[in-house]
Amino acid sequence: MYTTISNPMDYKTAFYIRLSKEDDKDTESQSVTNQRSLLSEFAVKNRLDVFDIYIDDGWSGTSFERPDFQRMIADIENKKVNLVLTKDMSRLGRDYIQTGYYLEKFFPSHGVRYISLLDGVDTGIDSGINDITPFKAIMNDMYAKDISKKITSVKREKQRKGLFIGGKAAYGYKISAKRKNVIEIDEPAAEVVRKIFGLAIEGKSCREIAVTLNNGGVPTPAQYAGINLSKTSVYSGKWSAERIAFMLKNEVYIGNMVQGRIRKINYKLKQIRKVPPEEWIVVENTHPPVVQREVFDKVQLLIASRNHTRKRTHDFLLKGLIFCHECGYPLGVIQRSLAGDKQVLYFVCRTYQRFTKERKCTCHCVRVDDVTEWVTEKIKSLCAEYLDKSKCVDIASAAAKKAIETRDPKEQINQVESRAASLSAHLDSVYNDKLAGVLDEDDFARIYAKIKQERQALQERLKTLTREKEKDSAPQIDLESLMKTFIDTADRNKEMLVSLIERIELSEQKEITIRFRFQEPSETSVIYLQ
């Protein structure tokens, strides 16, 4: 039934075993035990030396980021394994593109023999069965796609029925221990939710609410759930305005089940995308509300009115390029009124704005104009210093010469005269046709009028070109002026700034550091603002 290994001493064997969540674990033929037994029997029969057994239990075949699969790949690259055994090809993977890559490229290039016992696939021998291996991989891929569709369909149906299918309930709720797919109020967290809505009713902004909770030492949803946060970001363990805004808009708190906010791109990729609100699956009155509908609706009106007054945003040249040196986050912009109602923009650290009392960072308050002026002057000086002026002049001269040549009236005069001569010959031919009786009087008159009209237009054009030729005043291009204009305006070109600058950082000491996208003339440039 199976291949016989004629030279077992040449191989260091790996058993690869996989069981996905979609496989029926109660079915003996698919179990880890069964796979191990089958592979062991083959190894004993062929006197193979088993280097290691790699098991991925609960991992989908469409993903090749499985921990033990990757461990096996590392051992192959380190020349510890040169024979891979699986029960069948679907255990190796169900993505036919990736499976094909390993079978046809990775394994051969690393001197690895692959054997799939039940499929009869053996890359170490020349067999007709190996020719249909790609089709087996495609069938496995189609199976994975079909399973994914069925699972998604079942999940969508449960969501439409208002059944909760998530892994963790929204903050303020918990999954019922008695009723499947049902959530119930988690009173300690629910009290915090009610407090948040209460502060919103009082007119506090999302940022102010976050500050209040942080000052009060209220655990964040992640901390409350006991999730270990390994991130060292200044925002770790802190309530944020974004989190508050999300909660205030979440209909789950009035008893509506809201699901389907995100969706996987496809069955092969783990990446997800946000789903537009109009496509969310919302089922009303599926669980007890944490806040009253009247309170929720009033908060929505307050949010809408606040958003309406904040439609104005400040656009500035260094947007997306300038960051806080200390915390690494992008700098924001605020507007302040000076004497005489003059409006001035200032850079400010967003972390400082959010966590002022916690002193997570400092203000970094500097006028936008001052920073922009220094950065743009730096760009202009770079252009002036590192542009090869002689090459630029040569290029500009060639372009100017070409432009002048295209405007030279001599060539155009020749073209007009040639066309006029052609029309005269054509008119003579038409007149001869009339005399010969080929054209009647009406046709001749129509053609004659058309030719005469074009000849008159050509004569006017010829007069104009002749005057231009007599002037002999070809435009002189001031190349030095062009160079100066380019350098003076280069700094105001956002596209050019992005192509030159990778990052600008402003420190607490008002130090500006520019990191360019090229190594020369320098990687960074520093200045201290007074």
SULCORHU-V123763 format. One record per residue. N is the residue number from 1. PSI is psi as a letter, one per 30 degrees, with the letter a starting at -180 (NA if undefined). OMEGA is omega in whole degrees, 0 to 359 (none if undefined). D_CENTER is the distance of its C-alpha to the mean C-alpha in whole Angstrom. Layout:
n={N | N}
psi={PSI | PSI}
omega={OMEGA | OMEGA}
d_center={D_CENTER | D_CENTER}
This chain:
n={1 | 2 | 3 | 4 | 5 | 6 | 7 | 8 | 9 | 10 | 11 | 12 | 13 | 14 | 15 | 16 | 17 | 18 | 19 | 20 | 21 | 22 | 23 | 24 | 25 | 26 | 27 | 28 | 29 | 30 | 31 | 32 | 33 | 34 | 35 | 36 | 37 | 38 | 39 | 40 | 41 | 42 | 43 | 44 | 45 | 46 | 47 | 48 | 49 | 50 | 51 | 52 | 53 | 54 | 55 | 56 | 57 | 58 | 59 | 60 | 61 | 62 | 63 | 64 | 65 | 66 | 67 | 68 | 69 | 70 | 71 | 72 | 73 | 74 | 75 | 76 | 77 | 78 | 79 | 80 | 81 | 82 | 83 | 84 | 85 | 86 | 87 | 88 | 89 | 90 | 91 | 92 | 93 | 94 | 95 | 96 | 97 | 98 | 99 | 100 | 101 | 102 | 103 | 104 | 105 | 106 | 107 | 108 | 109 | 110 | 111 | 112 | 113 | 114 | 115 | 116 | 117 | 118 | 119 | 120 | 121 | 122 | 123 | 124 | 125 | 126 | 127 | 128 | 129 | 130 | 131 | 132 | 133 | 134 | 135 | 136 | 137 | 138 | 139 | 140 | 141 | 142 | 143 | 144 | 145 | 146 | 147 | 148 | 149 | 150 | 151 | 152 | 153 | 154 | 155 | 156 | 157 | 158 | 159 | 160 | 161 | 162 | 163 | 164 | 165 | 166 | 167 | 168 | 169 | 170 | 171 | 172 | 173 | 174 | 175 | 176 | 177 | 178 | 179 | 180 | 181 | 182 | 183 | 184 | 185 | 186 | 187 | 188 | 189 | 190 | 191 | 192 | 193 | 194 | 195 | 196 | 197 | 198 | 199 | 200 | 201 | 202 | 203 | 204 | 205 | 206 | 207 | 208 | 209 | 210 | 211 | 212 | 213 | 214 | 215 | 216 | 217 | 218 | 219 | 220 | 221 | 222 | 223 | 224 | 225 | 226 | 227 | 228 | 229 | 230 | 231 | 232 | 233 | 234 | 235 | 236 | 237 | 238 | 239 | 240 | 241 | 242 | 243 | 244 | 245 | 246 | 247 | 248 | 249 | 250 | 251 | 252 | 253 | 254 | 255 | 256 | 257 | 258 | 259 | 260 | 261 | 262 | 263 | 264 | 265 | 266 | 267 | 268 | 269 | 270 | 271 | 272 | 273 | 274 | 275 | 276 | 277 | 278 | 279 | 280 | 281 | 282 | 283 | 284 | 285 | 286 | 287 | 288 | 289 | 290 | 291 | 292 | 293 | 294 | 295 | 296 | 297 | 298 | 299 | 300 | 301 | 302 | 303 | 304 | 305 | 306 | 307 | 308 | 309 | 310 | 311 | 312 | 313 | 314 | 315 | 316 | 317 | 318 | 319 | 320 | 321 | 322 | 323 | 324 | 325 | 326 | 327 | 328 | 329 | 330 | 331 | 332 | 333 | 334 | 335 | 336 | 337 | 338 | 339 | 340 | 341 | 342 | 343 | 344 | 345 | 346 | 347 | 348 | 349 | 350 | 351 | 352 | 353 | 354 | 355 | 356 | 357 | 358 | 359 | 360 | 361 | 362 | 363 | 364 | 365 | 366 | 367 | 368 | 369 | 370 | 371 | 372 | 373 | 374 | 375 | 376 | 377 | 378 | 379 | 380 | 381 | 382 | 383 | 384 | 385 | 386 | 387 | 388 | 389 | 390 | 391 | 392 | 393 | 394 | 395 | 396 | 397 | 398 | 399 | 400 | 401 | 402 | 403 | 404 | 405 | 406 | 407 | 408 | 409 | 410 | 411 | 412 | 413 | 414 | 415 | 416 | 417 | 418 | 419 | 420 | 421 | 422 | 423 | 424 | 425 | 426 | 427 | 428 | 429 | 430 | 431 | 432 | 433 | 434 | 435 | 436 | 437 | 438 | 439 | 440 | 441 | 442 | 443 | 444 | 445 | 446 | 447 | 448 | 449 | 450 | 451 | 452 | 453 | 454 | 455 | 456 | 457 | 458 | 459 | 460 | 461 | 462 | 463 | 464 | 465 | 466 | 467 | 468 | 469 | 470 | 471 | 472 | 473 | 474 | 475 | 476 | 477 | 478 | 479 | 480 | 481 | 482 | 483 | 484 | 485 | 486 | 487 | 488 | 489 | 490 | 491 | 492 | 493 | 494 | 495 | 496 | 497 | 498 | 499 | 500 | 501 | 502 | 503 | 504 | 505 | 506 | 507 | 508 | 509 | 510 | 511 | 512 | 513 | 514 | 515 | 516 | 517 | 518 | 519 | 520 | 521 | 522 | 523 | 524 | 525 | 526 | 527 | 528 | 529 | 530}
psi={e | l | k | k | j | f | i | f | f | f | k | j | k | k | k | k | k | k | j | l | f | f | k | j | f | f | k | e | f | f | l | e | e | e | e | e | e | e | e | e | e | e | e | e | e | g | h | k | j | j | e | l | k | k | k | j | k | g | k | k | f | f | k | g | g | k | e | f | e | e | e | e | e | e | e | e | f | g | h | f | k | g | k | k | k | l | e | l | f | f | e | e | l | g | j | f | e | e | e | e | e | e | e | f | e | e | e | e | f | g | h | k | k | k | k | j | e | f | f | g | k | j | f | f | l | j | k | f | e | f | f | g | e | e | e | e | e | e | e | e | e | e | e | e | e | e | e | e | e | e | e | e | e | e | e | e | e | e | e | f | f | g | k | k | g | l | f | k | l | l | k | f | l | l | k | k | f | e | k | k | h | k | l | l | k | j | e | e | e | e | e | e | e | e | e | e | e | e | e | e | e | f | g | k | l | e | e | e | e | e | e | e | e | e | e | f | g | k | k | l | e | e | e | e | f | g | k | j | j | f | k | g | l | f | f | k | g | k | k | l | e | e | e | e | e | e | e | f | f | j | f | f | f | g | g | k | j | j | l | g | f | l | k | k | e | a | f | f | k | f | k | l | l | k | k | k | e | f | f | l | j | k | k | l | h | f | l | k | k | e | l | l | e | e | e | e | e | e | e | e | e | e | e | e | e | e | e | e | f | g | f | k | l | k | k | l | e | g | k | f | f | k | l | k | e | e | f | f | l | k | k | l | k | l | k | k | k | a | k | g | g | k | k | k | k | k | k | k | k | e | e | e | e | e | h | e | f | f | h | f | a | l | e | h | j | k | k | e | e | e | e | e | e | e | e | e | e | e | e | e | e | e | e | e | e | f | k | j | e | e | e | e | e | e | e | e | e | e | e | e | e | e | e | e | e | f | f | k | f | e | e | e | e | e | e | e | e | e | e | e | e | e | e | e | e | e | e | e | e | e | e | e | e | e | e | f | g | e | k | l | e | e | e | e | e | e | e | e | e | e | e | e | e | e | e | e | e | e | e | e | e | e | e | e | e | e | e | e | e | e | e | h | i | k | k | k | k | j | e | e | e | e | e | e | e | e | e | f | f | e | f | g | j | e | e | e | e | e | f | e | k | e | k | k | k | k | l | e | g | h | k | k | k | k | j | l | g | l | e | k | f | l | e | l | k | k | k | k | k | NA}
omega={184 | 176 | 174 | 181 | 184 | 183 | 187 | 183 | 181 | 190 | 169 | 196 | 174 | 169 | 173 | 184 | 178 | 174 | 183 | 178 | 183 | 180 | 179 | 184 | 178 | 180 | 186 | 184 | 182 | 188 | 177 | 180 | 180 | 180 | 180 | 181 | 181 | 181 | 180 | 179 | 179 | 182 | 180 | 181 | 183 | 176 | 181 | 175 | 182 | 180 | 181 | 176 | 184 | 185 | 172 | 182 | 179 | 181 | 180 | 178 | 179 | 179 | 177 | 175 | 178 | 186 | 182 | 174 | 179 | 176 | 177 | 179 | 178 | 179 | 176 | 180 | 178 | 176 | 177 | 183 | 175 | 174 | 180 | 178 | 171 | 178 | 175 | 185 | 181 | 177 | 178 | 178 | 180 | 173 | 189 | 179 | 179 | 178 | 177 | 178 | 182 | 182 | 188 | 183 | 188 | 182 | 179 | 182 | 178 | 177 | 183 | 174 | 180 | 179 | 172 | 191 | 186 | 179 | 182 | 181 | 178 | 183 | 180 | 180 | 178 | 185 | 177 | 179 | 180 | 181 | 181 | 179 | 179 | 180 | 176 | 179 | 178 | 179 | 177 | 178 | 179 | 177 | 179 | 179 | 180 | 178 | 180 | 179 | 181 | 179 | 179 | 180 | 179 | 180 | 180 | 180 | 177 | 179 | 180 | 177 | 179 | 179 | 181 | 182 | 180 | 179 | 182 | 181 | 177 | 178 | 185 | 178 | 174 | 179 | 182 | 178 | 184 | 185 | 183 | 178 | 180 | 175 | 179 | 186 | 172 | 194 | 180 | 179 | 180 | 178 | 178 | 179 | 179 | 178 | 179 | 178 | 178 | 178 | 178 | 178 | 179 | 177 | 180 | 179 | 179 | 179 | 179 | 178 | 179 | 178 | 179 | 180 | 179 | 178 | 180 | 178 | 180 | 180 | 176 | 178 | 179 | 178 | 180 | 180 | 179 | 179 | 181 | 181 | 180 | 181 | 180 | 180 | 178 | 181 | 181 | 178 | 181 | 172 | 179 | 178 | 180 | 179 | 180 | 181 | 179 | 181 | 182 | 180 | 187 | 181 | 179 | 184 | 174 | 174 | 179 | 177 | 181 | 181 | 180 | 180 | 179 | 183 | 176 | 181 | 173 | 187 | 181 | 187 | 178 | 182 | 180 | 176 | 178 | 180 | 178 | 182 | 182 | 179 | 178 | 177 | 184 | 177 | 186 | 172 | 179 | 183 | 181 | 179 | 175 | 178 | 180 | 182 | 181 | 179 | 181 | 181 | 180 | 178 | 179 | 178 | 179 | 179 | 181 | 180 | 180 | 178 | 180 | 181 | 183 | 181 | 184 | 175 | 182 | 176 | 181 | 190 | 186 | 181 | 180 | 182 | 188 | 185 | 175 | 181 | 185 | 185 | 175 | 183 | 180 | 176 | 175 | 180 | 175 | 180 | 179 | 179 | 176 | 180 | 181 | 178 | 178 | 181 | 182 | 178 | 178 | 169 | 177 | 180 | 181 | 177 | 178 | 179 | 184 | 187 | 183 | 184 | 179 | 179 | 178 | 177 | 180 | 190 | 183 | 186 | 180 | 179 | 180 | 182 | 182 | 180 | 182 | 181 | 181 | 181 | 182 | 176 | 178 | 179 | 180 | 180 | 177 | 179 | 182 | 186 | 190 | 172 | 177 | 188 | 182 | 179 | 180 | 180 | 179 | 180 | 181 | 180 | 179 | 180 | 180 | 179 | 180 | 180 | 180 | 181 | 180 | 180 | 182 | 184 | 182 | 181 | 181 | 178 | 179 | 180 | 180 | 180 | 179 | 179 | 179 | 178 | 179 | 179 | 179 | 179 | 180 | 179 | 177 | 181 | 179 | 180 | 178 | 178 | 179 | 180 | 181 | 179 | 178 | 179 | 174 | 186 | 183 | 180 | 179 | 181 | 181 | 181 | 180 | 181 | 181 | 180 | 181 | 179 | 180 | 179 | 178 | 179 | 179 | 179 | 177 | 179 | 180 | 178 | 181 | 180 | 179 | 178 | 179 | 179 | 181 | 179 | 180 | 185 | 177 | 184 | 177 | 183 | 178 | 184 | 178 | 179 | 178 | 179 | 181 | 179 | 179 | 182 | 183 | 183 | 182 | 184 | 182 | 180 | 184 | 180 | 180 | 178 | 181 | 180 | 181 | 189 | 175 | 186 | 173 | 180 | 178 | 183 | 179 | 180 | 181 | 177 | 179 | 176 | 177 | 175 | 183 | 180 | 179 | 183 | 179 | 7 | 179 | 181 | 180 | 175 | 189 | 176 | 176 | 177 | 178 | none}
d_center={50 | 48 | 47 | 50 | 49 | 52 | 50 | 49 | 50 | 47 | 44 | 42 | 41 | 38 | 38 | 35 | 35 | 32 | 33 | 30 | 30 | 30 | 33 | 37 | 38 | 41 | 42 | 43 | 42 | 39 | 39 | 39 | 42 | 43 | 40 | 42 | 45 | 45 | 43 | 46 | 49 | 47 | 47 | 51 | 52 | 50 | 51 | 48 | 47 | 44 | 42 | 39 | 38 | 34 | 34 | 30 | 32 | 29 | 26 | 25 | 26 | 22 | 21 | 22 | 21 | 24 | 26 | 29 | 28 | 26 | 29 | 31 | 29 | 30 | 33 | 33 | 32 | 34 | 37 | 38 | 38 | 38 | 39 | 37 | 38 | 37 | 39 | 37 | 34 | 32 | 32 | 30 | 27 | 27 | 24 | 26 | 23 | 23 | 27 | 28 | 26 | 28 | 31 | 31 | 29 | 29 | 32 | 34 | 33 | 34 | 37 | 36 | 38 | 37 | 39 | 38 | 42 | 42 | 40 | 42 | 40 | 41 | 39 | 42 | 44 | 44 | 44 | 44 | 42 | 39 | 39 | 38 | 35 | 32 | 33 | 34 | 30 | 29 | 31 | 30 | 26 | 28 | 30 | 26 | 25 | 28 | 28 | 25 | 26 | 29 | 27 | 25 | 28 | 30 | 27 | 27 | 31 | 31 | 29 | 31 | 34 | 32 | 32 | 30 | 28 | 26 | 27 | 27 | 29 | 27 | 29 | 33 | 33 | 34 | 34 | 38 | 40 | 42 | 40 | 37 | 34 | 35 | 34 | 37 | 37 | 37 | 39 | 39 | 35 | 36 | 38 | 35 | 33 | 36 | 37 | 33 | 34 | 37 | 36 | 34 | 37 | 39 | 36 | 34 | 31 | 28 | 28 | 32 | 32 | 29 | 32 | 35 | 33 | 32 | 36 | 37 | 36 | 34 | 32 | 29 | 28 | 27 | 30 | 32 | 30 | 31 | 28 | 28 | 25 | 25 | 23 | 24 | 22 | 25 | 23 | 24 | 27 | 27 | 27 | 24 | 24 | 21 | 23 | 26 | 24 | 23 | 26 | 28 | 26 | 26 | 29 | 30 | 32 | 34 | 35 | 32 | 30 | 26 | 24 | 21 | 19 | 16 | 16 | 15 | 13 | 16 | 19 | 18 | 15 | 15 | 11 | 12 | 11 | 13 | 16 | 17 | 20 | 23 | 22 | 22 | 26 | 28 | 32 | 34 | 37 | 36 | 37 | 39 | 37 | 37 | 37 | 39 | 38 | 39 | 38 | 34 | 35 | 36 | 33 | 31 | 33 | 33 | 29 | 29 | 32 | 30 | 27 | 29 | 30 | 27 | 25 | 26 | 23 | 24 | 22 | 23 | 23 | 21 | 19 | 16 | 18 | 20 | 20 | 23 | 25 | 26 | 24 | 21 | 19 | 18 | 22 | 22 | 25 | 28 | 31 | 35 | 38 | 40 | 44 | 45 | 42 | 39 | 36 | 34 | 30 | 30 | 27 | 27 | 25 | 23 | 24 | 28 | 28 | 27 | 29 | 32 | 35 | 33 | 33 | 29 | 29 | 31 | 31 | 30 | 31 | 32 | 32 | 29 | 31 | 33 | 30 | 28 | 32 | 32 | 28 | 29 | 32 | 31 | 29 | 32 | 34 | 32 | 32 | 35 | 36 | 34 | 34 | 37 | 39 | 41 | 38 | 37 | 41 | 41 | 38 | 39 | 42 | 42 | 39 | 42 | 45 | 43 | 42 | 46 | 47 | 45 | 47 | 51 | 53 | 55 | 53 | 52 | 56 | 57 | 55 | 56 | 60 | 59 | 58 | 61 | 63 | 61 | 62 | 65 | 66 | 64 | 67 | 70 | 69 | 68 | 72 | 73 | 72 | 73 | 77 | 76 | 76 | 72 | 71 | 72 | 73 | 70 | 67 | 69 | 68 | 65 | 64 | 66 | 64 | 61 | 62 | 64 | 61 | 58 | 61 | 61 | 58 | 58 | 61 | 59 | 56 | 58 | 60 | 57 | 56 | 59 | 59 | 56 | 57 | 61 | 59 | 57 | 54 | 51 | 49 | 48 | 45 | 45 | 42 | 43 | 42 | 38 | 37 | 38 | 36 | 33 | 33 | 34 | 31 | 28 | 28 | 27 | 24 | 21 | 19 | 22 | 21 | 18 | 19 | 21 | 20 | 18 | 19 | 22 | 24 | 27 | 29 | 32 | 34 | 33 | 32 | 29 | 27 | 25 | 23 | 23 | 20 | 24 | 26 | 29 | 31 | 30 | 27 | 27 | 30 | 31 | 33 | 35 | 35 | 39}
